[in-house]
Every structure is written in structure tokens, then in C-alpha cells.
């Protein structure tokens, strides 16, 4: 199984990346300004309280003034109550910013995924996308809100504390600051290592999410093939790798944070040594020395917090890089400005599609370098049913994907009703297209909701008409809740045949001019098979249709059968004509008929 190759990101802190993502904080600018004011107030409180304690020591405690000490206690308590109220307001505001930022990024991420081309989904694991839209966004939102709060508090706290210390005793202040250059060097040393570790963790988390997704979606296959133990072994390797990387990251953090604390303690020790000598010599008061020790320790609180913010920032950058790589992924196929300006979004200005399709000298190569079609030509008349037959990998699905403009030709052109479809709005074709997958997917909800997903503004009458056309209506009428019957996740509460009929009704409710059926290979009972074949017959009537055939007995009435081999048309004609030629199709049909007879 090929492993998804994730983008390799450059080393080091990237300011440009954060400039791009800070736009998600801009809608909350006013709230962030208020938050900054709250943090400035708290920083002032944190500076004022030690000064009050200094005053109490020098003027009340040393002089044994109990009445003054009581008044101090009352004022001190009032200030602490005000501080608690400000903290409450700050926390609630920061929470609003965090949830808002996460909501906005997640919304943009999902909207962008809807706009990306089919090739992106073909080449990107579901787990990778899920990880981007969940844990990575949460981590980024946390940093853009609480990180900003902590940084604001740390900045104001350091400024206020520095000014107060310099005013009280500039010599002691400068002595305290001597450890800062050492802290700067230590921070630079740890920066790259912390970022590298967290990038590895985020990458490994994507692999684990993907493994979870595959394990859950493929649980039936796992159990029928008795693959539980092998899956566990593979998962243990992933989680073991994740565990080692997390321990490595925690080790660096466990070294970095104590170093910051140690440097703060050294600063306080220097104040105690120098200030203590000043007290002994009578140059410094007891209150001044006590408050300086408090300030020396307090000065390193914001430094320690900013060091933690820095660590979180490195971790969040790994998430930010992956989120931005998703948001900046360009769709392979989109309407250019000329098409938008010419046709706009008003469907009334678009020409009506009758269903004439022409492949003209079309070649197609996947991004992997695999060439599937070369100089392919095909003309399909309006209302004609084309069946595509061939071995796996012959190019059948590629032809259909190109006709539907899920991909575009590497060379050559495809015309719809005489229009080069690259010069027309994508929605012009897609709104006239019905597509039923080989394994139809139903969304959680009711039968009604799933059918009307094909045309959100459809009336009840249109929904019932589509259901009757595909022979679903009699089946639904026998259900206790009718069209309000829940289908379960992926249609798990319906039978295989019922799921197929619901998907037919959903595809046909908008009355598309072009219809594509990737024929299901799963077996159903004889009665349901008859209903499905009748439904297909009704659907294809007067529509340009492509059928990717897996059972040749179901395409005998097709207007043309194309036998595809290595991206070329090997044989072409009606069912009876191809049988009369006794070629490749005749052999396929005969072999399949023999196998069917033996199994019956």
C-alpha cells in the first residue's frame, strides 16, 4: 500500500505563516483590545501588591502599628476582589475568542475542501484531512487566543516590573537582569529542537487518525479476513512511534522550563545577597529588600510563561503549517475569470444541455506519471447509452471522470453540445449530471433527506415522482415510517438493493441530461435485481448515459458497447454485433455466462 507523502516544511520559526493566519483573530479585534486592557490591569495589580506589602512592612509591621495593619488588610482584600472580577472577565473573553477562531478556521477548511478537485481526495488520506480539521485547528485556536492573552500579560508584567524595579533601586534591578542574556541563548538553542519534535508528532498523529478511520470503515473486511492481530501490530508500531516522539518532546520541555525557573531563582538569590548587604549596611530598608526579592521572582514568572508560550507556539506552528497547506491547496479544476465574467452564476444565461459529448484527440496522464489515455476519440449522440467494458485499469473510470469533468484532459479537448467544457462553468455540466457510484453512499438521515439531497428545493411531488421512476416508492410505502425512515450511517439500516434504489432516485430527481452508472458488483435477490434493472431502463430513457459495466448481461440493450483496453477502444458495437464478431467481448460474455451458469 503506497504511503501518503506529506509536504516537508522548512525549519525554524516562520513569521510569514503567522501573518497569514492572524487574519482569523481580526474579527475579534475589539475583544482582543479589551483583553489586552484586562491584562494590563492585572499586570498593574501584580506590581502594586508587592509595593503595598513593602509599605506595610516598613510602616506597620516594623513600627508595630496594628490599626494601620488592619486598614491595610481591608484595602488589600478589596483589591484582590477587583482582581478576581477582572480575571473572570478575561477568561470568558478569551474563551469566546478561542471558540470563534476555531469555528472560523474549521468552516473555511470545510468550505475549501468542498471546492477542491476529485484528484485531491484520490491522493489524500481521509485521516490526514480529519486531523487538520480537528486537533490541528484546536491547537491553533488555543494559541491564537490564550497564547495572545498570556503574551499580553507577560509583556505588561515585565514592563511594569522593570520600571518599578529601576525606580526602587536601579543597581539591584540591573543585577537581576544579568541572567537574561543566558536565558536568551538557552531559548534559541531549544527553539529548533522543540519545533522539530512537534512537527514529527503532528505528522504521526495524522497517520494514527488515518489508521483509526480505515480500521472503523473496514471493520467487516478485517473480521472476515481475521486481520485483527495484524492490524493491532501495525497500530502498535504507529502508537509506539508516537509515544517515543512525545517522550522526546516532553524531555526537551522538561529541561527547558526548569532552566528558566533556575535562572529566575538565581536572579532572586543575587538580590538577596546584594540587598541583604544593603540592609546590614543600612542603605536598604527591610521592605525594599523583601519587595525586590518578590519582584525578582515575579519578573521571571512572565518570562517562564512566555517560555511556555514559545514552546506552545512551536507545537502550534507544526499544526499551522498543515492547516495552511490545506487552505492554500489550489483546485486542479476551476472556472477562470473569463468564464466567470462571461457566464456568471445565473443558470438562466447558460445554454441548455442536450447531451452531445465529443472526445477529440484526448490524452490523460495522472500526477503519478501513469498515462491512461492517448489520442482518444469518441462521439456520443444525445440520448445514446454507452456501455464501457474492460479489465480493471483499462481506463473506463478515467473516461467517465473526464466526461464529467472531475478531471480535465492533459491533451486534447472535450466538447459538450459543441462547447469546449473548459470554457464553460463547471456547474453548467455538474448541475446536468446524475452519477450513481458502484458502492452508493447514503448520508445519515431519512430516505426523504437522502433523495432530496440531489435537489434541495425539490417538492414532495418531485421526490415521489423520482421514487416511482426507479421503483422505490412501493418499497418505501411498506416501511412503517415511509420516507421518514432512518437509513443509518452510510445506509447501514437499508438492504443493498434499497440503497441502490435510493441512490438512483437521488441522482434522477434533478432530471439530468447526462447520467453515469458505475454498475454495482454486489449481489441482490432476484426480485430486487429485477426492480433495479427496470429502474435503470427507466432512468436511461432519453438521456445520454455511460454505464461502467461489470455484469455483461445487464448491458445488452445499450446503444453501443465500447471494449476498452490500455486506454483505447478495442471493439465497438451493439451486443449482438460484438457477439457475431467472436472477438474479445464475445469471449468475455461467454466466460461470464459459463461462470454464472456454474454458480446457479
C-alpha positions as CSV (number, residue, x, y, z in Angstrom):
1,X,0.0,0.0,0.0
2,X,1.5,3.3,-1.0
3,X,2.1,5.8,1.8
4,X,0.9,9.3,1.5
5,X,3.9,11.7,1.3
6,X,3.2,14.7,3.4
7,X,4.7,18.1,2.5
8,X,8.1,18.8,4.0
9,X,8.2,22.1,5.8
10,X,11.2,24.4,6.3
11,X,13.0,24.6,9.6
12,X,12.7,27.4,12.1
13,X,10.0,29.9,13.1
14,X,8.1,31.4,10.2
15,X,6.7,34.8,10.8
16,X,5.0,34.9,7.3
17,X,3.0,31.9,8.2
18,X,1.6,33.5,11.4
19,X,0.9,36.7,9.4
20,X,-1.4,34.7,7.1
21,X,-3.2,33.0,10.0
22,X,-3.6,36.1,12.2
23,X,-6.4,37.2,10.0
24,X,-8.6,34.7,11.9
25,X,-8.1,36.9,15.0
26,X,-9.0,40.1,13.2
27,X,-12.9,39.7,13.5
28,X,-12.3,39.6,17.3
29,X,-10.1,42.7,17.3
30,X,-12.3,44.7,19.7
31,X,-12.5,41.8,22.1
32,X,-8.7,41.3,21.9
33,X,-8.2,45.0,22.7
34,X,-10.4,44.6,25.8
35,X,-8.5,41.5,26.7
36,X,-5.2,43.5,26.4
37,X,-6.7,46.1,28.8
38,X,-7.6,43.4,31.2
39,X,-4.1,42.0,31.1
40,X,-2.6,45.5,31.6
41,X,-4.8,46.0,34.7
42,X,-3.8,42.6,36.1
43,X,-0.1,43.4,35.4
44,X,-0.5,46.7,37.3
45,X,-2.2,44.8,40.2
46,X,0.7,42.3,40.2
47,X,3.1,45.2,40.6
48,X,1.1,47.3,43.1
49,X,0.5,44.4,45.5
50,X,4.3,43.9,46.3
51,X,4.6,47.7,46.8
52,X,1.7,47.6,49.2
53,X,3.4,44.8,51.1
54,X,6.6,46.8,51.2
55,X,4.7,49.8,52.6
56,X,3.1,47.5,55.2
57,X,6.4,46.0,56.3
58,X,8.2,49.4,56.7
59,X,5.3,51.4,58.2
60,X,3.1,48.9,60.1
61,X,4.9,45.7,60.9
62,X,8.3,47.2,61.9
63,X,6.6,50.0,63.8
64,X,4.1,47.6,65.3
65,X,1.1,49.7,64.1
66,X,-1.8,47.2,64.4
67,X,-4.5,49.7,63.5
68,X,-2.7,50.6,60.3
69,X,-2.2,46.9,59.5
70,X,-6.0,46.3,59.8
71,X,-6.7,49.1,57.4
72,X,-4.1,47.6,55.0
73,X,-5.8,44.2,55.2
74,X,-9.2,45.7,54.2
75,X,-7.8,47.7,51.3
76,X,-5.7,44.6,50.2
77,X,-8.8,42.4,50.3
78,X,-10.8,44.9,48.1
79,X,-8.0,45.0,45.5
80,X,-7.9,41.1,45.4
81,X,-11.7,41.1,44.8
82,X,-11.4,43.5,42.0
83,X,-8.5,41.4,40.6
84,X,-10.7,38.3,40.7
85,X,-13.5,40.0,38.8
86,X,-11.1,41.1,36.1
87,X,-9.7,37.6,35.8
88,X,-13.2,36.2,35.4
89,X,-13.9,38.8,32.6
90,X,-10.6,37.9,31.0
91,X,-11.2,34.2,31.0
92,X,-14.7,34.5,29.5
93,X,-13.5,36.9,26.7
94,X,-10.6,34.6,25.9
95,X,-12.9,31.6,25.6
96,X,-15.1,33.5,23.1
97,X,-12.1,34.3,21.0
98,X,-10.8,30.7,21.1
99,X,-14.1,29.1,20.1
100,X,-14.7,31.8,17.4
101,X,-11.2,31.3,15.9
102,X,-11.6,27.5,15.8
103,X,-15.1,27.8,14.3
104,X,-13.9,30.2,11.5
105,X,-10.9,28.1,10.6
106,X,-12.9,24.9,10.6
107,X,-15.6,26.5,8.5
108,X,-13.1,27.8,5.9
109,X,-11.3,24.5,5.9
110,X,-14.5,22.5,5.2
111,X,-15.6,25.1,2.5
112,X,-12.2,24.8,0.9
113,X,-12.4,21.0,0.9
114,X,-15.8,21.3,-1.0
115,X,-14.1,23.3,-3.7
116,X,-11.1,21.0,-4.2
117,X,-11.0,18.7,-7.2
118,X,-11.6,15.0,-7.1
119,X,-7.9,14.3,-7.6
120,X,-7.2,15.8,-4.2
121,X,-9.4,13.3,-2.5
122,X,-7.9,10.5,-4.6
123,X,-4.4,11.3,-3.4
124,X,-5.0,12.5,0.2
125,X,-5.9,10.1,3.1
126,X,-9.1,10.8,5.0
127,X,-7.3,10.6,8.3
128,X,-4.9,13.4,7.2
129,X,-7.9,15.7,6.4
130,X,-9.7,14.8,9.6
131,X,-6.6,15.6,11.7
132,X,-6.3,19.0,10.1
133,X,-9.9,19.9,10.8
134,X,-9.9,18.7,14.4
135,X,-6.8,18.5,16.6
136,X,-4.7,20.9,14.5
137,X,-7.4,23.6,14.4
138,X,-8.0,23.2,18.2
139,X,-4.3,23.7,18.9
140,X,-4.0,26.7,16.6
141,X,-7.2,28.3,18.1
142,X,-5.8,27.8,21.6
143,X,-2.6,29.6,20.7
144,X,-4.2,32.5,18.9
145,X,-6.5,33.2,21.9
146,X,-4.8,32.0,25.2
147,X,-1.3,32.5,23.8
148,X,-2.1,36.1,23.0
149,X,-3.6,36.5,26.5
150,X,-0.6,35.1,28.2
151,X,1.8,37.1,26.0
152,X,-0.1,40.3,26.7
153,X,0.0,39.7,30.4
154,X,3.7,38.7,30.3
155,X,4.6,41.8,28.2
156,X,2.8,44.3,30.5
157,X,4.0,42.5,33.6
158,X,7.7,42.7,32.5
159,X,7.4,46.4,31.5
160,X,5.7,47.4,34.8
161,X,8.0,45.3,36.9
162,X,11.1,46.6,35.1
163,X,10.1,50.2,35.6
164,X,9.2,49.7,39.3
165,X,12.5,47.9,40.0
166,X,14.6,50.6,38.3
167,X,12.8,53.3,40.2
168,X,13.2,51.5,43.6
169,X,16.9,50.6,43.1
170,X,18.5,50.6,39.7
171,X,21.6,48.8,40.8
172,X,19.6,45.8,42.2
173,X,17.5,45.9,39.1
174,X,20.5,45.6,36.8
175,X,21.9,42.8,38.9
176,X,18.6,40.9,38.5
177,X,18.7,41.4,34.7
178,X,22.2,39.8,34.3
179,X,20.7,36.4,33.8
180,X,18.5,37.5,30.8
181,X,21.3,37.0,28.2
182,X,21.8,33.4,29.4
183,X,18.1,32.8,29.1
184,X,18.1,34.2,25.5
185,X,20.9,31.8,24.4
186,X,19.1,28.8,26.0
187,X,15.8,29.8,24.3
188,X,17.5,29.9,20.8
189,X,19.1,26.5,21.5
190,X,15.8,24.8,22.3
191,X,13.7,26.5,19.7
192,X,14.6,24.3,16.7
193,X,14.6,21.1,18.7
194,X,11.1,21.7,20.1
195,X,9.7,22.7,16.7
196,X,11.2,19.6,15.0
197,X,9.7,17.3,17.7
198,X,6.3,18.7,17.4
199,X,6.3,18.5,13.6
200,X,7.0,14.8,13.9
201,X,4.2,14.4,16.5
202,X,1.6,16.2,14.2
203,X,2.7,14.0,11.3
204,X,2.4,10.8,13.3
205,X,-0.9,11.9,14.7
206,X,-2.2,12.2,11.1
207,X,-1.1,8.6,10.5
208,X,-2.9,7.4,13.6
209,X,-6.1,9.2,12.7
210,X,-5.9,7.6,9.2
211,X,-5.4,4.2,10.8
212,X,-8.4,4.7,13.1
213,X,-10.5,5.7,10.1
214,X,-9.5,2.7,8.0
215,X,-10.0,0.4,10.9
216,X,-13.5,1.6,11.5
217,X,-14.6,1.7,7.9
218,X,-13.1,-1.6,7.1
219,X,-14.1,-3.5,10.2
220,X,-16.2,-6.1,8.3
221,X,-13.3,-6.8,5.9
222,X,-10.9,-7.1,8.9
223,X,-13.2,-9.6,10.7
224,X,-14.0,-11.7,7.7
225,X,-10.3,-12.0,6.8
226,X,-9.3,-12.4,10.5
227,X,-6.9,-9.5,10.3
228,X,-7.4,-8.2,13.8
229,X,-3.9,-9.2,15.1
230,X,-2.1,-7.8,12.0
231,X,-4.0,-4.5,12.4
232,X,-3.0,-4.3,16.0
233,X,0.6,-4.9,15.2
234,X,0.6,-2.1,12.6
235,X,-1.2,0.2,15.0
236,X,1.2,-0.6,17.8
237,X,4.1,0.5,15.6
238,X,2.3,3.8,14.9
239,X,1.4,4.4,18.6
240,X,4.9,3.3,19.7
241,X,6.5,5.8,17.4
242,X,4.1,8.5,18.6
243,X,4.9,7.6,22.2
244,X,8.7,7.9,21.6
245,X,8.3,11.3,19.8
246,X,6.0,12.6,22.6
247,X,8.6,11.5,25.2
248,X,11.3,13.2,23.3
249,X,9.3,16.4,23.1
250,X,8.4,16.2,26.8
251,X,12.1,15.7,27.6
252,X,13.1,18.9,25.9
253,X,10.3,20.8,27.6
254,X,11.2,19.2,31.0
255,X,14.8,20.5,30.6
256,X,13.9,24.0,29.2
257,X,11.3,25.0,31.8
258,X,13.4,24.2,34.9
259,X,16.3,26.1,33.3
260,X,14.1,29.2,33.1
261,X,12.9,28.6,36.7
262,X,16.6,28.2,37.9
263,X,17.7,31.4,36.2
264,X,14.8,33.2,38.0
265,X,15.9,31.7,41.3
266,X,19.5,32.8,40.7
267,X,18.2,36.4,40.0
268,X,16.4,36.3,43.3
269,X,19.4,34.9,45.0
270,X,21.6,37.8,43.7
271,X,19.0,40.3,45.1
272,X,19.1,38.5,48.5
273,X,22.9,38.6,48.6
274,X,23.3,42.2,47.4
275,X,20.1,43.5,49.1
276,X,21.0,41.7,52.3
277,X,24.3,43.5,52.4
278,X,22.5,46.8,51.8
279,X,20.1,46.1,54.7
280,X,23.0,45.3,57.0
281,X,24.8,48.5,55.9
282,X,21.6,50.5,56.4
283,X,21.3,51.5,52.8
284,X,18.2,49.5,52.0
285,X,15.1,49.1,54.1
286,X,13.6,45.7,55.0
287,X,10.5,46.4,53.0
288,X,12.6,47.3,49.9
289,X,14.7,44.2,50.1
290,X,11.6,42.0,50.6
291,X,9.7,43.6,47.7
292,X,12.8,43.3,45.5
293,X,13.0,39.6,46.1
294,X,9.3,39.3,45.3
295,X,9.9,41.4,42.1
296,X,12.9,39.4,41.1
297,X,10.9,36.1,41.3
298,X,7.9,37.8,39.8
299,X,9.9,39.2,37.0
300,X,10.7,35.7,35.8
301,X,7.1,34.5,36.1
302,X,6.2,36.1,32.8
303,X,9.5,35.0,31.3
304,X,8.7,31.5,32.3
305,X,5.1,31.8,31.0
306,X,6.4,33.3,27.7
307,X,8.9,30.4,27.5
308,X,5.9,28.1,27.8
309,X,4.0,30.2,25.2
310,X,7.1,29.8,23.0
311,X,7.0,26.0,23.4
312,X,3.3,26.0,22.6
313,X,4.0,28.3,19.6
314,X,6.5,25.8,18.2
315,X,3.9,23.0,18.7
316,X,1.1,25.1,17.1
317,X,3.4,26.1,14.2
318,X,3.5,22.4,13.2
319,X,-0.3,22.5,13.2
320,X,-0.5,25.9,11.5
321,X,1.8,24.7,8.6
322,X,-0.6,21.8,7.9
323,X,-3.7,23.8,8.2
324,X,-2.3,26.4,5.8
325,X,-1.1,23.7,3.4
326,X,-4.8,22.6,3.2
327,X,-6.2,26.1,2.9
328,X,-3.7,27.1,0.2
329,X,-4.2,24.0,-1.9
330,X,-5.5,25.1,-5.3
331,X,-8.2,23.1,-7.0
332,X,-6.9,21.4,-10.2
333,X,-10.1,22.4,-11.9
334,X,-11.9,25.7,-11.5
335,X,-13.6,28.4,-13.6
336,X,-11.2,31.1,-14.8
337,X,-12.1,34.8,-14.6
338,X,-13.0,34.9,-18.3
339,X,-15.7,32.1,-17.8
340,X,-17.0,33.8,-14.6
341,X,-17.3,37.2,-16.3
342,X,-19.0,35.8,-19.3
343,X,-21.5,33.4,-17.8
344,X,-21.7,34.4,-14.1
345,X,-23.7,32.2,-11.8
346,X,-27.1,32.8,-13.3
347,X,-28.2,29.5,-14.7
348,X,-30.7,31.2,-16.9
349,X,-27.9,32.6,-19.0
350,X,-26.4,29.1,-19.6
351,X,-27.2,27.1,-22.7
352,X,-29.4,24.0,-22.2
353,X,-27.5,20.7,-22.4
354,X,-28.9,18.1,-24.8
355,X,-26.2,15.6,-24.1
356,X,-23.9,15.6,-27.2
357,X,-20.4,14.6,-26.0
358,X,-17.2,14.5,-28.0
359,X,-13.7,13.4,-27.0
360,X,-11.3,14.9,-29.5
361,X,-7.7,13.6,-29.5
362,X,-7.8,13.3,-25.7
363,X,-4.8,12.1,-23.7
364,X,-4.6,11.9,-20.0
365,X,-1.8,11.3,-17.5
366,X,-2.2,11.1,-13.7
367,X,0.1,13.1,-11.5
368,X,1.9,9.9,-10.7
369,X,3.1,9.8,-14.3
370,X,0.7,6.9,-15.3
371,X,-0.6,7.5,-18.8
372,X,-4.1,6.1,-19.2
373,X,-5.5,7.6,-22.4
374,X,-3.6,8.6,-25.6
375,X,-5.2,10.3,-28.6
376,X,-8.7,9.0,-27.6
377,X,-11.6,9.9,-29.8
378,X,-15.3,9.3,-29.1
379,X,-18.6,11.0,-30.1
380,X,-21.8,10.3,-28.1
381,X,-25.1,11.5,-29.5
382,X,-27.9,13.0,-27.3
383,X,-29.9,10.2,-25.6
384,X,-27.4,7.5,-26.5
385,X,-26.4,4.8,-24.0
386,X,-22.7,3.9,-24.0
387,X,-21.5,0.8,-22.0
388,X,-17.8,0.6,-21.1
389,X,-16.4,-2.8,-20.8
390,X,-12.8,-3.9,-19.9
391,X,-10.4,-5.2,-17.4
392,X,-9.6,-3.2,-14.2
393,X,-7.2,-0.4,-15.0
394,X,-8.2,-0.3,-18.7
395,X,-9.3,3.3,-18.5
396,X,-13.1,3.0,-18.1
397,X,-13.4,5.2,-15.0
398,X,-10.9,7.7,-16.4
399,X,-13.1,8.2,-19.5
400,X,-16.2,8.8,-17.3
401,X,-14.3,11.1,-14.9
402,X,-13.1,13.1,-17.9
403,X,-16.6,13.3,-19.4
404,X,-17.9,14.5,-16.0
405,X,-15.0,17.0,-15.7
406,X,-13.8,15.5,-12.4
407,X,-10.5,15.6,-14.3
408,X,-9.5,17.5,-17.4
409,X,-7.6,16.2,-20.4
410,X,-3.8,16.5,-20.3
411,X,-4.0,17.0,-24.1
412,X,-6.9,17.4,-26.5
413,X,-10.4,18.7,-25.9
414,X,-13.9,17.5,-24.7
415,X,-17.0,19.2,-26.1
416,X,-20.5,19.2,-24.6
417,X,-23.1,20.2,-27.2
418,X,-20.3,21.8,-29.2
419,X,-18.8,23.8,-26.3
420,X,-15.3,23.2,-25.1
421,X,-16.2,22.4,-21.5
422,X,-13.1,24.1,-20.1
423,X,-14.6,27.4,-21.4
424,X,-17.9,26.8,-19.6
425,X,-18.9,27.0,-15.9
426,X,-18.3,23.7,-14.1
427,X,-21.7,24.0,-12.6
428,X,-23.2,24.1,-16.1
429,X,-22.2,20.4,-16.6
430,X,-22.4,19.2,-13.0
431,X,-25.9,20.5,-12.5
432,X,-27.0,18.5,-15.5
433,X,-25.2,15.3,-14.3
434,X,-26.6,12.3,-12.5
435,X,-24.0,9.9,-11.1
436,X,-24.6,6.6,-9.2
437,X,-21.4,5.1,-7.7
438,X,-20.6,1.4,-7.7
439,X,-21.0,1.4,-3.9
440,X,-23.6,4.1,-3.3
441,X,-23.1,6.3,-0.2
442,X,-26.1,7.4,1.8
443,X,-25.9,10.2,4.4
444,X,-27.2,9.7,7.9
445,X,-30.8,10.9,8.0
446,X,-34.0,9.8,6.4
447,X,-34.8,8.4,2.9
448,X,-36.6,11.7,2.1
449,X,-33.5,13.7,3.0
450,X,-31.2,11.5,1.0
451,X,-33.3,11.7,-2.1
452,X,-33.8,15.5,-1.9
453,X,-30.0,15.9,-1.4
454,X,-30.0,15.6,-5.2
455,X,-32.2,18.7,-5.5
456,X,-32.6,20.7,-2.2
457,X,-35.5,22.8,-3.5
458,X,-37.4,19.8,-4.8
459,X,-41.1,19.4,-3.9
460,X,-42.7,16.4,-2.3
461,X,-44.3,15.5,-5.6
462,X,-40.9,15.6,-7.4
463,X,-39.4,13.4,-4.8
464,X,-42.2,10.8,-5.1
465,X,-42.1,11.0,-8.9
466,X,-38.4,10.2,-8.8
467,X,-39.0,7.3,-6.4
468,X,-41.7,5.9,-8.6
469,X,-39.5,6.1,-11.7
470,X,-36.9,3.9,-10.0
471,X,-39.4,1.5,-8.4
472,X,-38.5,2.7,-4.9
473,X,-41.9,4.1,-3.9
474,X,-43.7,0.7,-3.3
475,X,-40.8,-0.4,-1.1
476,X,-40.9,2.8,1.0
477,X,-44.7,2.6,1.3
478,X,-44.3,-0.8,3.1
479,X,-42.0,0.8,5.7
480,X,-43.5,1.8,9.0
481,X,-42.2,5.4,8.7
482,X,-42.2,5.6,5.0
483,X,-39.9,8.3,3.6
484,X,-39.0,9.4,7.2
485,X,-37.3,6.0,7.7
486,X,-33.8,6.5,9.0
487,X,-31.1,5.0,6.7
488,X,-28.3,4.9,9.3
489,X,-24.7,5.8,8.8
490,X,-23.7,5.1,5.2
491,X,-27.2,3.5,4.7
492,X,-26.4,0.7,7.1
493,X,-30.1,0.2,8.0
494,X,-31.2,-0.5,4.4
495,X,-30.5,-3.5,2.3
496,X,-28.0,-3.3,-0.6
497,X,-30.8,-3.1,-3.2
498,X,-32.7,-0.4,-1.2
499,X,-29.5,1.7,-1.0
500,X,-29.1,1.4,-4.8
501,X,-32.7,2.4,-5.5
502,X,-32.4,5.4,-3.1
503,X,-29.2,6.5,-4.9
504,X,-31.0,6.2,-8.2
505,X,-33.8,8.4,-7.0
506,X,-31.3,10.9,-5.7
507,X,-29.4,11.1,-8.9
508,X,-32.5,11.4,-11.1
509,X,-34.6,13.9,-9.1
510,X,-33.0,16.9,-10.8
511,X,-33.8,15.4,-14.2
512,X,-30.1,15.5,-15.5
513,X,-29.4,15.4,-19.2
514,X,-26.3,13.1,-18.7
515,X,-26.3,10.0,-16.5
516,X,-23.4,7.9,-15.3
517,X,-23.9,4.5,-13.7
518,X,-20.9,2.6,-12.2
519,X,-22.7,-0.7,-12.0
520,X,-22.8,-2.4,-8.6
521,X,-21.0,-5.7,-8.3
522,X,-22.8,-6.8,-5.2
523,X,-25.4,-9.5,-5.4
524,X,-29.1,-8.9,-4.6
525,X,-32.1,-11.2,-4.6
526,X,-33.9,-11.9,-7.9
527,X,-36.9,-9.6,-7.2
528,X,-34.7,-6.6,-6.2
529,X,-32.4,-7.3,-9.2
530,X,-35.5,-7.1,-11.5
531,X,-36.5,-3.8,-9.8
532,X,-33.0,-2.4,-10.3
533,X,-32.9,-3.4,-13.9
534,X,-36.3,-1.8,-14.6
535,X,-35.1,1.3,-12.7
536,X,-32.0,1.6,-14.9
537,X,-34.1,1.2,-18.0
538,X,-36.4,4.0,-16.9
539,X,-33.5,6.3,-15.9
540,X,-31.6,5.9,-19.2
541,X,-34.5,6.6,-21.4
542,X,-33.9,9.8,-23.5
543,X,-30.6,10.6,-21.6
544,X,-27.0,10.5,-22.7
545,X,-25.7,7.7,-20.5
546,X,-22.5,6.0,-19.6
547,X,-22.5,2.6,-17.9
548,X,-19.3,1.1,-16.4
549,X,-20.3,-2.5,-16.8
550,X,-19.3,-5.4,-14.5
551,X,-22.0,-7.8,-15.5
552,X,-22.3,-8.0,-19.3
553,X,-25.9,-9.4,-19.1
554,X,-27.1,-6.0,-17.9
555,X,-25.9,-4.0,-20.9
556,X,-27.3,-6.0,-23.8
557,X,-29.7,-3.2,-24.6
558,X,-27.0,-0.5,-24.7
559,X,-26.9,1.5,-28.0
560,X,-23.1,1.0,-28.1
561,X,-20.7,-1.1,-26.2
562,X,-17.1,0.0,-26.1
563,X,-14.5,-2.6,-25.1
564,X,-11.6,-0.6,-23.6
565,X,-8.1,-2.0,-23.3
566,X,-5.0,0.1,-22.4
567,X,-6.9,3.3,-22.8
568,X,-8.0,2.5,-26.4
569,X,-11.2,1.3,-28.0
570,X,-10.5,-2.3,-28.8
571,X,-14.0,-3.2,-30.1
572,X,-17.2,-1.2,-30.6
573,X,-20.8,-2.0,-31.5
574,X,-24.1,-3.4,-30.2
575,X,-24.3,-6.5,-28.1
576,X,-25.4,-8.7,-31.0
577,X,-22.8,-7.3,-33.4
578,X,-19.9,-7.8,-31.0
579,X,-21.0,-11.4,-30.3
580,X,-21.2,-12.0,-34.0
581,X,-17.5,-10.8,-34.4
582,X,-16.4,-13.5,-31.9
583,X,-13.7,-11.3,-30.5
584,X,-12.7,-10.2,-27.1
585,X,-16.2,-9.1,-26.0
586,X,-17.7,-12.4,-27.1
587,X,-15.1,-14.3,-25.1
588,X,-15.8,-12.2,-22.0
589,X,-19.5,-12.7,-22.4
590,X,-19.2,-16.4,-22.9
591,X,-16.8,-16.8,-19.9
592,X,-19.1,-14.8,-17.6
593,X,-22.1,-16.7,-18.8
594,X,-20.4,-20.0,-18.0
595,X,-19.4,-18.8,-14.5
596,X,-22.9,-17.6,-13.9
597,X,-24.4,-20.9,-15.0
598,X,-22.0,-22.9,-12.8
599,X,-22.8,-20.8,-9.8
600,X,-26.6,-21.0,-10.3
